[in-house]
Amino acid sequence: MKLRLILISAFVAAVAWAGSRAADSSGGTPSATTDGVTLLDSTGCRVSIRARDGGTINGGTLAMWYYDSVLGWTRSATSLDCTLEANKLIDGGAPTAQVCPDYQPMARFGRIAVEARNIVGADGGTPNGIGTDGGANVTPLTRVECWGPEIP
């Protein structure tokens, strides 16, 4: 029992001291060697998307991309894609942001980025439906965040 408590305390302390790194983008296909986030020392990553003008995110896909110096930017397996849900709020409404399940990178080198595909707003509009800016659509913002105990 005492050993279990010590292990749990050590885990909580490690998580508390873990750092993270993140990058926001417009959700286009990555092309620069600095796009996305480095996987160096990363033990987990998460991608998300949010409307920047009060609009909604009510469907679409976040596609994962991987980069290393030999392959360049390469589309990851479609099994890593995140399908965004429609009408996922308790009242059946559409949220202004959606967060995908966490990923655990096995190789801790290269970079990871996300591309927004076929993003739909609550009114069926593209990319984010009804805006508070007079009806004009504003490109949603995608985010990649990776964390780990070795990241400052």
DSSP file (Angstrom, degrees, kcal/mol; ACC not computed):
  #  RESIDUE AA STRUCTURE BP1 BP2  ACC     N-H-->O    O-->H-N    N-H-->O    O-->H-N    TCO  KAPPA ALPHA  PHI   PSI    X-CA   Y-CA   Z-CA
    1    1 A M     >        0   0    0      0, 0.0     4,-2.1     0, 0.0     5,-0.2   0.000 360.0 360.0 360.0 -42.0    0.0    0.0    0.0
    2    2 A K  H  >  +     0   0    0      1,-0.2     4,-2.1     2,-0.2     5,-0.1   0.899 360.0  50.5 -65.6 -40.2    2.8    2.4    0.9
    3    3 A L  H  > S+     0   0    0      1,-0.2     4,-2.6     2,-0.2    -1,-0.2   0.900 108.4  52.8 -64.1 -40.6    4.6    1.6   -2.4
    4    4 A R  H  > S+     0   0    0      1,-0.2     4,-2.6     2,-0.2    -2,-0.2   0.916 109.0  49.4 -60.4 -44.1    1.4    2.3   -4.3
    5    5 A L  H  X S+     0   0    0     -4,-2.1     4,-2.4     1,-0.2    -1,-0.2   0.889 111.0  49.9 -62.8 -40.4    1.0    5.7   -2.7
    6    6 A I  H  X S+     0   0    0     -4,-2.1     4,-2.4     2,-0.2    -2,-0.2   0.920 111.8  48.0 -65.3 -43.5    4.7    6.5   -3.5
    7    7 A L  H  X S+     0   0    0     -4,-2.6     4,-2.3     2,-0.2    -2,-0.2   0.908 112.3  48.4 -64.2 -42.6    4.2    5.5   -7.1
    8    8 A I  H  X S+     0   0    0     -4,-2.6     4,-2.5     2,-0.2    -1,-0.2   0.917 112.1  49.6 -63.5 -42.7    1.0    7.5   -7.4
    9    9 A S  H  X S+     0   0    0     -4,-2.4     4,-2.3     1,-0.2    -2,-0.2   0.900 110.6  50.1 -62.9 -41.0    2.7   10.6   -5.8
   10   10 A A  H  X S+     0   0    0     -4,-2.4     4,-2.4     2,-0.2    -1,-0.2   0.903 111.0  49.4 -64.4 -41.1    5.6   10.3   -8.2
   11   11 A F  H  X S+     0   0    0     -4,-2.3     4,-2.5     2,-0.2     5,-0.2   0.930 111.5  48.2 -63.0 -46.2    3.3   10.1  -11.2
   12   12 A V  H  X S+     0   0    0     -4,-2.5     4,-2.3     1,-0.2    -2,-0.2   0.895 112.1  49.9 -62.3 -40.4    1.3   13.1  -10.1
   13   13 A A  H  X S+     0   0    0     -4,-2.3     4,-1.6     2,-0.2    -1,-0.2   0.905 110.5  50.0 -65.4 -40.8    4.6   15.1   -9.5
   14   14 A A  H  X S+     0   0    0     -4,-2.4     4,-0.7     1,-0.2    -2,-0.2   0.911 112.7  46.5 -64.1 -42.2    5.9   14.1  -13.0
   15   15 A V  H >< S+     0   0    0     -4,-2.5     3,-0.8     1,-0.2    -1,-0.2   0.894 109.7  54.5 -66.4 -39.5    2.6   15.2  -14.6
   16   16 A A  H 3< S+     0   0    0     -4,-2.3    -1,-0.2     1,-0.2    -2,-0.2   0.836 112.2  43.6 -63.9 -32.7    2.6   18.5  -12.6
   17   17 A W  H 3< S+     0   0    0     -4,-1.6    -1,-0.2    -5,-0.1    -2,-0.2   0.514  89.4 113.9 -91.2  -5.4    6.1   19.3  -13.8
   18   18 A A    <<  -     0   0    0     -3,-0.8     2,-0.2    -4,-0.7   132,-0.1  -0.359  52.5-152.9 -67.7 144.9    5.5   18.3  -17.5
   19   19 A G  E     -A  148   0A   0    129,-1.8   129,-1.8   132,-0.7     2,-0.3  -0.513   4.6-149.9-107.1 179.8    5.6   21.1  -20.0
   20   20 A S  E     -A  147   0A   0    127,-0.2     2,-0.3    -2,-0.2   127,-0.2  -0.968   6.7-154.1-146.1 162.4    3.9   21.5  -23.4
   21   21 A R  E     -A  146   0A   0    125,-2.7   125,-2.7    -2,-0.3     2,-0.3  -0.991  18.9-177.8-136.5 145.6    4.4   23.1  -26.7
   22   22 A A  E     -A  145   0A   0     -2,-0.3     2,-0.3   123,-0.2   123,-0.2  -0.954  14.0-163.1-143.5 157.8    1.6   24.2  -29.1
   23   23 A A  E     -A  144   0A   0    121,-2.3   121,-2.3    -2,-0.3     2,-0.3  -0.983   8.6-154.0-144.6 132.4    1.1   25.7  -32.5
   24   24 A D  E     +A  143   0A   0     -2,-0.3     2,-0.3   119,-0.2   119,-0.2  -0.775  22.1 166.2-100.2 149.5   -2.0   27.3  -34.0
   25   25 A S  E     -A  142   0A   0    117,-2.3   117,-2.7    -2,-0.3    -2,-0.0  -0.948  50.6-104.1-152.2 173.0   -2.7   27.4  -37.8
   26   26 A S        -     0   0    0     -2,-0.3   117,-0.1   115,-0.2    89,-0.0   0.504  63.8-108.5 -79.4  -4.4   -5.4   28.1  -40.3
   27   27 A G  S    S+     0   0    0      1,-0.2    89,-2.5    87,-0.2   114,-0.1   0.604  70.8 141.0  89.2  12.0   -5.8   24.4  -40.9
   28   28 A G        -     0   0    0     87,-0.2    -1,-0.2     1,-0.1    86,-0.1  -0.247  66.8 -72.3 -77.5 173.9   -4.2   24.2  -44.4
   29   29 A T        -     0   0    0     86,-0.1    -1,-0.1     1,-0.1    86,-0.1  -0.507  58.3-114.0 -65.5 128.2   -2.0   21.4  -45.6
   30   30 A P        +     0   0    0      0, 0.0    -1,-0.1     0, 0.0    43,-0.1  -0.351  49.1 154.5 -65.7 145.4    1.4   21.8  -43.8
   31   31 A S        +     0   0    0      1,-0.1     2,-0.2    -3,-0.0    42,-0.1   0.541  44.0  81.4-140.3 -33.8    4.3   22.8  -46.1
   32   32 A A  S >  S-     0   0    0      1,-0.1     3,-1.6     2,-0.0    -1,-0.1  -0.497  78.4-123.7 -80.9 150.5    7.1   24.6  -44.2
   33   33 A T  T 3  S+     0   0    0      1,-0.3    -1,-0.1    -2,-0.2    34,-0.0   0.630 112.6  53.9 -67.7 -11.3    9.6   22.6  -42.1
   34   34 A T  T 3  S+     0   0    0     77,-0.0    -1,-0.3     4,-0.0     4,-0.1   0.402  81.9 115.4-102.4   0.6    8.5   24.7  -39.1
   35   35 A D  S <  S+     0   0    0     -3,-1.6    77,-0.1     2,-0.1   -10,-0.1  -0.290  72.2   4.1 -65.6 156.2    4.7   23.9  -39.4
   36   36 A G  S    S-     0   0    0     75,-0.1     2,-0.4   -12,-0.1    77,-0.2  -0.290 101.5 -54.1  71.1-152.2    3.1   22.0  -36.6
   37   37 A V  E     -E  112   0B   0     75,-2.5    75,-2.4   -14,-0.1     2,-0.1  -0.972  47.4-111.6-131.6 140.0    4.9   20.9  -33.4
   38   38 A T  E     -E  111   0B   0     -2,-0.4    73,-0.3    73,-0.2   -17,-0.1  -0.444  14.5-148.2 -68.8 144.3    8.0   18.9  -32.8
   39   39 A L    >   +     0   0    0     71,-2.6     3,-2.5    -2,-0.1    72,-0.1   0.445  53.1 132.4 -91.1  -1.9    7.6   15.4  -31.4
   40   40 A L  T 3  S-     0   0    0     70,-0.4    69,-0.2     1,-0.3     3,-0.1  -0.316  87.0  -6.8 -54.6 123.1   10.9   15.6  -29.5
   41   41 A D  T 3  S+     0   0    0     67,-0.5   109,-0.6     1,-0.2     2,-0.4   0.576  99.3 144.9  65.9  12.1   10.3   14.5  -25.9
   42   42 A S    <   +     0   0    0     -3,-2.5   106,-0.3     1,-0.1    -1,-0.2  -0.650  27.4 175.7 -84.0 134.5    6.6   14.3  -26.5
   43   43 A T  S    S+     0   0    0    104,-3.3     2,-0.3    -2,-0.4   105,-0.2   0.520  71.7  13.4-109.1 -11.8    4.6   11.6  -24.7
   44   44 A G  E     -B  147   0A   0    103,-1.5   103,-2.6    60,-0.2    -1,-0.3  -0.982  60.4-166.4-159.8 152.6    1.2   12.8  -25.8
   45   45 A C  E     -BC 146 103A   0     58,-2.6    58,-3.5    -2,-0.3     2,-0.3  -0.971   1.5-168.2-140.7 155.5   -0.5   15.1  -28.4
   46   46 A R  E     -B  145   0A   0     99,-2.6    99,-2.6    -2,-0.3     2,-0.3  -0.995   6.0-156.4-143.3 143.1   -3.9   16.6  -28.9
   47   47 A V  E     +B  144   0A   0     54,-0.4    53,-2.6    -2,-0.3     2,-0.3  -0.915  17.9 167.8-119.6 150.6   -5.5   18.4  -31.8
   48   48 A S  E     -BD 143  99A   0     95,-2.1    95,-2.4    -2,-0.3     2,-0.3  -0.942  20.1-148.3-151.3 170.2   -8.4   20.8  -31.7
   49   49 A I  E     -BD 142  98A   0     49,-2.2    49,-2.4    -2,-0.3     2,-0.3  -0.994  13.8-176.7-144.3 144.8  -10.3   23.4  -33.8
   50   50 A R  E     -BD 141  97A   0     91,-2.1    91,-2.8    -2,-0.3     2,-0.3  -0.999  27.8-119.5-145.2 145.9  -12.2   26.5  -32.8
   51   51 A A        -     0   0    0     45,-3.3     3,-0.3    -2,-0.3    88,-0.1  -0.635  18.8-158.8 -79.1 139.7  -14.3   29.1  -34.6
   52   52 A R  S    S+     0   0    0     -2,-0.3    -1,-0.1    86,-0.3    87,-0.1   0.486  82.2  48.8-100.2  -3.6  -12.8   32.6  -34.2
   53   53 A D  S    S-     0   0    0     85,-0.2    79,-1.9    43,-0.1    -1,-0.2   0.140 122.1 -85.8-125.4  22.1  -15.9   34.7  -34.8
   54   54 A G  S    S+     0   0    0     -3,-0.3    76,-0.1     1,-0.2    -2,-0.1   0.506  90.9 128.2  86.8   3.1  -18.6   33.2  -32.7
   55   55 A G        -     0   0    0     41,-0.1     2,-0.3    74,-0.1    -4,-0.2   0.094  54.3-108.0 -76.3-164.0  -19.5   30.7  -35.4
   56   56 A T        -     0   0    0     72,-2.1     2,-0.5    74,-0.1    40,-0.3  -0.884   3.3-140.5-131.5 159.2  -19.7   26.9  -34.9
   57   57 A I        +     0   0    0     38,-3.0    64,-0.2    -2,-0.3    40,-0.1  -0.967  33.5 159.1-117.6 109.1  -17.9   23.7  -35.7
   58   58 A N        -     0   0    0     62,-3.8     2,-0.2    -2,-0.5    63,-0.2  -0.048  58.5 -22.4-128.5  31.4  -20.5   21.1  -36.6
   59   59 A G  S    S+     0   0    0     61,-0.3    61,-2.1    26,-0.1    -1,-0.3  -0.736  72.9 101.5 145.7 168.3  -18.7   18.5  -38.6
   60   60 A G  E     -F   84   0B   0     24,-0.6    24,-2.6    59,-0.3     2,-0.4  -0.774  58.6 -80.4 121.1-167.6  -15.7   17.8  -40.8
   61   61 A T  E     -FG  83 117B   0     56,-2.6    56,-3.1    -2,-0.3     2,-0.6  -0.991  14.4-146.4-139.0 142.6  -12.4   16.1  -40.3
   62   62 A L  E     -FG  82 116B   0     20,-2.5    20,-2.4    -2,-0.4     2,-0.4  -0.959  26.2-156.9-106.2 114.8   -9.0   16.9  -38.8
   63   63 A A  E     - G   0 115B   0     52,-3.0    52,-2.7    -2,-0.6     2,-0.3  -0.768   9.4-132.2 -97.4 134.5   -6.4   15.0  -40.8
   64   64 A M  E     - G   0 114B   0     -2,-0.4    12,-2.2    13,-0.2     2,-0.3  -0.620  19.5-167.6 -89.1 143.3   -3.0   14.3  -39.3
   65   65 A W  E     -HG  75 113B   0     48,-2.5    48,-2.0    -2,-0.3     2,-0.4  -0.955   4.5-155.8-128.1 148.0    0.3   14.9  -41.0
   66   66 A Y  E     -HG  74 112B   0      8,-2.8     8,-3.2    -2,-0.3     2,-0.4  -0.953   7.4-164.9-125.1 143.7    3.8   13.8  -40.1
   67   67 A Y  E     +HG  73 111B   0     44,-2.1    44,-2.1    -2,-0.4     2,-0.3  -0.991  16.3 155.8-130.1 136.1    7.2   15.3  -41.0
   68   68 A D  E  >  -H   72   0B   0      4,-0.9     4,-2.6    -2,-0.4    -2,-0.0  -0.951  53.1-102.8-144.6 169.0   10.8   14.2  -41.0
   69   69 A S  T  4 S+     0   0    0     -2,-0.3     4,-0.1     1,-0.2   -36,-0.0   0.704 118.1  42.9 -67.5 -20.0   13.8   15.2  -42.9
   70   70 A V  T  4 S+     0   0    0      2,-0.1    -1,-0.2     1,-0.1    -3,-0.0   0.893 124.0  31.0 -89.3 -47.0   13.7   12.2  -45.3
   71   71 A L  T  4 S-     0   0    0      1,-0.2    -2,-0.2     3,-0.0     2,-0.1   0.734  89.2-155.2 -84.3 -23.8   10.0   12.0  -46.0
   72   72 A G  E  <  -H   68   0B   0     -4,-2.6    -4,-0.9     2,-0.1     2,-0.5  -0.473  62.7 -12.7  71.6-156.5    9.1   15.6  -45.8
   73   73 A W  E    S+H   67   0B   0     -6,-0.2     2,-0.4   -42,-0.1    -6,-0.2  -0.668  77.4 179.3 -79.3 124.0    5.4   16.2  -44.9
   74   74 A T  E     -H   66   0B   0     -8,-3.2    -8,-2.8    -2,-0.5     2,-0.2  -0.985  32.5-112.9-129.1 134.7    3.5   13.0  -45.3
   75   75 A R  E     -H   65   0B   0     -2,-0.4   -10,-0.2   -10,-0.2     3,-0.1  -0.486  36.8-131.7 -65.6 127.7   -0.2   12.3  -44.7
   76   76 A S        -     0   0    0    -12,-2.2    -1,-0.1    -2,-0.2   -12,-0.1  -0.209  40.9 -67.2 -73.2 170.9   -0.6   10.0  -41.7
   77   77 A A    >   -     0   0    0      1,-0.1     3,-2.2     2,-0.1   -13,-0.2  -0.301  42.6-124.4 -58.9 141.2   -2.9    7.0  -41.8
   78   78 A T  G >  S+     0   0    0      1,-0.3     3,-1.5     2,-0.2    -1,-0.1   0.707 107.0  74.8 -63.8 -18.0   -6.6    7.8  -42.1
   79   79 A S  G 3  S+     0   0    0      1,-0.3    -1,-0.3     3,-0.0    -2,-0.1   0.708  92.0  56.2 -65.9 -17.6   -7.2    5.8  -38.9
   80   80 A L  G <  S+     0   0    0     -3,-2.2    -1,-0.3   -16,-0.1    -2,-0.2   0.517  83.8 113.3 -89.6  -6.3   -5.6    8.8  -37.0
   81   81 A D    <   -     0   0    0     -3,-1.5     2,-0.6    -4,-0.2   -18,-0.2  -0.267  63.3-136.1 -62.6 152.3   -8.1   11.3  -38.5
   82   82 A C  E     -F   62   0B   0    -20,-2.4   -20,-2.5    18,-0.1     2,-0.6  -0.958  10.0-149.2-113.9 117.2  -10.5   12.9  -36.1
   83   83 A T  E     -F   61   0B   0     -2,-0.6     2,-0.3   -22,-0.2   -22,-0.2  -0.760  17.4-135.0 -86.3 122.4  -14.1   13.1  -37.2
   84   84 A L  E     -F   60   0B   0    -24,-2.6   -24,-0.6    -2,-0.6     2,-0.1  -0.587  21.5-123.4 -80.1 137.2  -15.8   16.1  -35.8
   85   85 A E        -     0   0    0     -2,-0.3     2,-0.4   -26,-0.2     3,-0.3  -0.437  13.8-132.4 -82.9 152.1  -19.3   15.5  -34.3
   86   86 A A  S    S-     0   0    0      1,-0.2   -28,-0.1    -2,-0.1   -27,-0.1  -0.839  82.5  -3.1-101.6 141.2  -22.5   17.3  -35.4
   87   87 A N  S    S+     0   0    0     -2,-0.4     7,-0.2     1,-0.1    -1,-0.2   0.886  79.3 156.7  49.9  49.9  -24.9   18.7  -32.8
   88   88 A K        +     0   0    0     -3,-0.3     6,-0.2     4,-0.1    -1,-0.1   0.548  32.4 102.4 -88.0  -7.5  -22.9   17.4  -29.9
   89   89 A L  S >  S-     0   0    0      4,-2.1     3,-2.3     1,-0.1    -3,-0.0  -0.367  86.0-109.1 -73.2 158.4  -24.0   19.8  -27.2
   90   90 A I  T 3  S+     0   0    0      1,-0.3    -1,-0.1     2,-0.1    -2,-0.0   0.849 121.2  49.7 -55.3 -37.5  -26.6   18.6  -24.6
   91   91 A D  T 3  S-     0   0    0      1,-0.0    -1,-0.3     3,-0.0     3,-0.1   0.364 123.9-103.6 -85.6   7.1  -29.3   20.8  -26.2
   92   92 A G  S <  S+     0   0    0     -3,-2.3    -2,-0.1     1,-0.2    -4,-0.1   0.503  79.9 132.5  85.6   4.5  -28.5   19.5  -29.7
   93   93 A G        -     0   0    0     -6,-0.1    -4,-2.1     1,-0.1    -1,-0.2  -0.222  60.1-103.6 -83.0 176.1  -26.6   22.6  -30.6
   94   94 A A        -     0   0    0     -7,-0.2   -36,-0.1    -6,-0.2    -1,-0.1  -0.844  32.0-130.8-103.1 136.5  -23.2   23.0  -32.3
   95   95 A P        -     0   0    0      0, 0.0   -38,-3.0     0, 0.0    27,-0.1  -0.338  11.1-130.3 -80.2 164.3  -20.1   24.0  -30.3
   96   96 A T  S    S+     0   0    0    -40,-0.3   -45,-3.3     1,-0.1     2,-0.3   0.562  93.1  25.3 -86.6 -10.5  -17.7   26.8  -31.1
   97   97 A A  E     -D   50   0A   0    -47,-0.3     2,-0.3   -40,-0.1   -47,-0.2  -0.991  62.9-161.8-148.9 153.5  -14.8   24.4  -30.6
   98   98 A Q  E     -D   49   0A   0    -49,-2.4   -49,-2.2    -2,-0.3     2,-0.4  -0.999   7.0-155.3-138.4 141.8  -14.1   20.6  -30.7
   99   99 A V  E     -D   48   0A   0     -2,-0.3   -51,-0.2   -51,-0.2     3,-0.1  -0.952  13.3-141.7-117.8 133.1  -11.2   18.7  -29.2
  100  100 A C        -     0   0    0    -53,-2.6   -53,-0.1    -2,-0.4     3,-0.1  -0.474  34.9 -83.4 -88.6 161.9  -10.1   15.3  -30.5
  101  101 A P        -     0   0    0      0, 0.0   -54,-0.4     0, 0.0    -1,-0.2  -0.239  57.2 -91.9 -60.0 154.3   -8.9   12.3  -28.4
  102  102 A D        -     0   0    0    -56,-0.1     2,-0.3    -3,-0.1   -56,-0.2  -0.349  35.5-145.2 -69.3 148.2   -5.3   12.4  -27.3
  103  103 A Y  B     -C   45   0A   0    -58,-3.5   -58,-2.6    -3,-0.1    -1,-0.0  -0.862   0.9-148.9-109.9 148.2   -2.6   10.7  -29.4
  104  104 A Q        -     0   0    0     -2,-0.3     2,-0.2   -60,-0.2   -60,-0.2  -0.909  16.5-145.9-117.5 102.0    0.5    8.9  -28.0
  105  105 A P        -     0   0    0      0, 0.0     3,-0.0     0, 0.0    -2,-0.0  -0.475   9.8-165.5 -69.3 132.1    3.4    9.2  -30.4
  106  106 A M  S    S+     0   0    0     -2,-0.2     2,-0.5     1,-0.1     0, 0.0   0.864  79.1  53.4 -83.4 -39.3    5.6    6.1  -30.4
  107  107 A A  S    S-     0   0    0      2,-0.1     2,-0.4     1,-0.1    -1,-0.1  -0.846  73.4-155.6 -96.4 130.3    8.5    7.8  -32.2
  108  108 A R        +     0   0    0     -2,-0.5   -67,-0.5   -67,-0.1     2,-0.3  -0.362  63.4  79.8-106.6  54.0    9.6   11.0  -30.6
  109  109 A F  S    S+     0   0    0     -2,-0.4     2,-0.1   -69,-0.2   -42,-0.1  -0.948  70.1  35.7-146.7 166.1   11.2   12.7  -33.6
  110  110 A G  S    S-     0   0    0     -2,-0.3   -71,-2.6   -44,-0.1   -70,-0.4  -0.461  84.7 -75.8  85.4-163.5    9.9   14.6  -36.5
  111  111 A R  E     -EG  38  67B   0    -44,-2.1   -44,-2.1   -73,-0.3     2,-0.4  -0.913  28.4-146.8-135.2 159.8    6.9   16.9  -36.4
  112  112 A I  E     +EG  37  66B   0    -75,-2.4   -75,-2.5    -2,-0.3     2,-0.3  -0.987  21.0 168.2-129.1 139.7    3.1   16.6  -36.3
  113  113 A A  E     - G   0  65B   0    -48,-2.0   -48,-2.5    -2,-0.4     2,-0.4  -0.921  22.0-133.7-143.5 168.3    0.5   19.0  -37.9
  114  114 A V  E     - G   0  64B   0     -2,-0.3     2,-0.4   -50,-0.2   -50,-0.2  -0.968   6.7-156.8-130.8 143.8   -3.2   19.0  -38.6
  115  115 A E  E     - G   0  63B   0    -52,-2.7   -52,-3.0    -2,-0.4     2,-0.5  -0.974  17.2-135.0-118.9 132.1   -5.2   19.9  -41.6
  116  116 A A  E     - G   0  62B   0    -89,-2.5     2,-0.4    -2,-0.4   -54,-0.2  -0.758  26.1-170.8 -86.6 126.7   -8.9   20.9  -41.4
  117  117 A R  E     - G   0  61B   0    -56,-3.1   -56,-2.6    -2,-0.5   -89,-0.0  -0.977  59.6 -15.8-124.8 129.5  -11.0   19.2  -44.1
  118  118 A N  S    S-     0   0    0     -2,-0.4     2,-0.2   -58,-0.2    -1,-0.1   0.858  76.5-170.4  53.0  44.6  -14.7   19.9  -45.0
  119  119 A I        -     0   0    0    -59,-0.2     2,-0.4   -58,-0.1   -59,-0.3  -0.474   2.8-162.2 -70.0 135.4  -15.4   21.9  -41.9
  120  120 A V        -     0   0    0    -61,-2.1   -62,-3.8    -2,-0.2   -61,-0.3  -0.930   7.7-146.3-123.8 142.1  -19.1   22.6  -41.5
  121  121 A G    >   -     0   0    0      4,-2.4     3,-2.0    -2,-0.4     8,-0.2  -0.447  40.1 -91.4 -96.5 177.3  -21.0   25.1  -39.4
  122  122 A A  T 3  S+     0   0    0      6,-0.4     7,-0.1     1,-0.3   -65,-0.0   0.785 127.4  49.6 -61.5 -29.3  -24.4   24.8  -37.8
  123  123 A D  T 3  S-     0   0    0    -67,-0.1    -1,-0.3     5,-0.0     3,-0.1   0.323 123.2-103.4 -92.8   9.7  -26.1   26.3  -40.8
  124  124 A G  S <  S+     0   0    0     -3,-2.0    -2,-0.1     1,-0.3     5,-0.0   0.463  78.1 139.8  84.7   0.5  -24.3   23.9  -43.2
  125  125 A G        -     0   0    0     -5,-0.1    -4,-2.4     3,-0.0    -1,-0.3  -0.222  51.0 -90.8 -75.3 166.9  -22.0   26.7  -44.2
  126  126 A T  S    S-     0   0    0     -6,-0.2    11,-0.2     2,-0.2    -6,-0.1  -0.989  93.6  -1.2-125.6 136.0  -18.3   26.5  -44.8
  127  127 A P  S    S-     0   0    0      0, 0.0    -1,-0.1     0, 0.0    12,-0.1  -0.980 139.3 -16.6 -92.0 -17.4  -16.0   26.9  -43.0
  128  128 A N  S    S-     0   0    0      1,-0.3   -72,-2.1   -71,-0.1    -6,-0.4   0.236  78.7-135.0-137.8  20.3  -17.8   27.8  -39.8
  129  129 A G  S    S+     0   0    0     -8,-0.2    -1,-0.3   -74,-0.2     2,-0.2  -0.341  70.5  25.9  72.9-142.1  -21.4   28.8  -40.5
  130  130 A I  S    S-     0   0    0    -76,-0.1     2,-0.3    -2,-0.1    -8,-0.1  -0.396  71.0-163.3 -67.7 126.0  -23.0   31.8  -39.0
  131  131 A G        -     0   0    0     -2,-0.2     4,-0.5   -76,-0.1     3,-0.4  -0.766  27.3-138.2-109.1 157.0  -20.6   34.5  -38.0
  132  132 A T  S    S+     0   0    0    -79,-1.9   -78,-0.1    -2,-0.3    -1,-0.1   0.362  92.4  83.7 -88.8   4.9  -21.0   37.5  -35.7
  133  133 A D  S    S-     0   0    0      3,-0.4     3,-0.4   -80,-0.1    -1,-0.2  -0.058 127.5 -71.8 -99.0  32.4  -19.1   39.5  -38.2
  134  134 A G  S    S-     0   0    0     -3,-0.4    -2,-0.1     1,-0.2     3,-0.1   0.631  89.1 -60.2  89.8  14.8  -22.1   40.3  -40.5
  135  135 A G  S    S+     0   0    0     -4,-0.5     2,-0.2     1,-0.3    -1,-0.2   0.281  97.2 132.5  98.0 -11.0  -22.4   36.8  -41.9
  136  136 A A        -     0   0    0     -3,-0.4    -3,-0.4    -6,-0.1    -1,-0.3  -0.549  58.3-118.5 -75.2 139.4  -18.9   36.5  -43.5
  137  137 A N        -     0   0    0     -2,-0.2     2,-0.4   -11,-0.2    -7,-0.1  -0.551  22.6-158.4 -79.1 141.5  -17.1   33.3  -42.7
  138  138 A V        -     0   0    0     -2,-0.2   -86,-0.3    -9,-0.1   -85,-0.2  -0.973  30.2-105.4-117.8 132.9  -13.8   33.4  -40.9
  139  139 A T        -     0   0    0     -2,-0.4   -87,-0.1   -88,-0.1  -112,-0.1  -0.330  39.0-121.2 -58.0 129.7  -11.4   30.5  -41.2
  140  140 A P        -     0   0    0      0, 0.0     2,-0.5     0, 0.0   -89,-0.2  -0.257  23.6-116.5 -68.1 163.8  -11.4   28.5  -38.0
  141  141 A L  E     - B   0  50A   0    -91,-2.8   -91,-2.1  -114,-0.1     2,-0.3  -0.897  22.8-156.2-106.9 125.7   -8.2   28.0  -36.1
  142  142 A T  E     -AB  25  49A   0   -117,-2.7  -117,-2.3    -2,-0.5     2,-0.4  -0.699   9.4-160.9 -96.6 155.5   -6.6   24.5  -35.6
  143  143 A R  E     -AB  24  48A   0    -95,-2.4   -95,-2.1    -2,-0.3     2,-0.5  -0.999  12.2-166.8-140.1 135.2   -4.3   23.7  -32.7
  144  144 A V  E     +AB  23  47A   0   -121,-2.3  -121,-2.3    -2,-0.4     2,-0.4  -0.988  14.6 179.5-116.7 130.0   -1.7   21.0  -32.1
  145  145 A E  E     -AB  22  46A   0    -99,-2.6   -99,-2.6    -2,-0.5     2,-0.3  -0.997   4.6-176.7-133.9 130.3   -0.4   20.6  -28.6
  146  146 A C  E     -AB  21  45A   0   -125,-2.7  -125,-2.7    -2,-0.4     2,-0.3  -0.937   6.3-175.1-124.3 149.6    2.1   18.0  -27.4
  147  147 A W  E     +AB  20  44A   0   -103,-2.6  -104,-3.3    -2,-0.3  -103,-1.5  -0.909  10.5 156.2-140.2 164.5    3.4   17.5  -23.9
  148  148 A G  E >   -A   19   0A   0   -129,-1.8  -129,-1.8    -2,-0.3     3,-1.2  -0.913  50.9-102.8 178.9 159.5    5.9   15.4  -21.9
  149  149 A P  T 3  S+     0   0    0      0, 0.0  -107,-0.1     0, 0.0  -129,-0.1   0.714 118.6  52.8 -68.9 -19.9    7.9   15.4  -18.7
  150  150 A E  T 3  S+     0   0    0   -109,-0.6  -108,-0.1  -131,-0.1  -132,-0.1   0.499  86.2  98.0 -93.0  -4.2   11.1   16.4  -20.5
  151  151 A I    <         0   0    0     -3,-1.2  -132,-0.7  -110,-0.3    -3,-0.2  -0.717 360.0 360.0 -85.9 128.5    9.5   19.5  -22.2
  152  152 A P              0   0    0      0, 0.0    -1,-0.1     0, 0.0  -131,-0.0   0.514 360.0 360.0 -67.6 360.0   10.2   22.7  -20.3
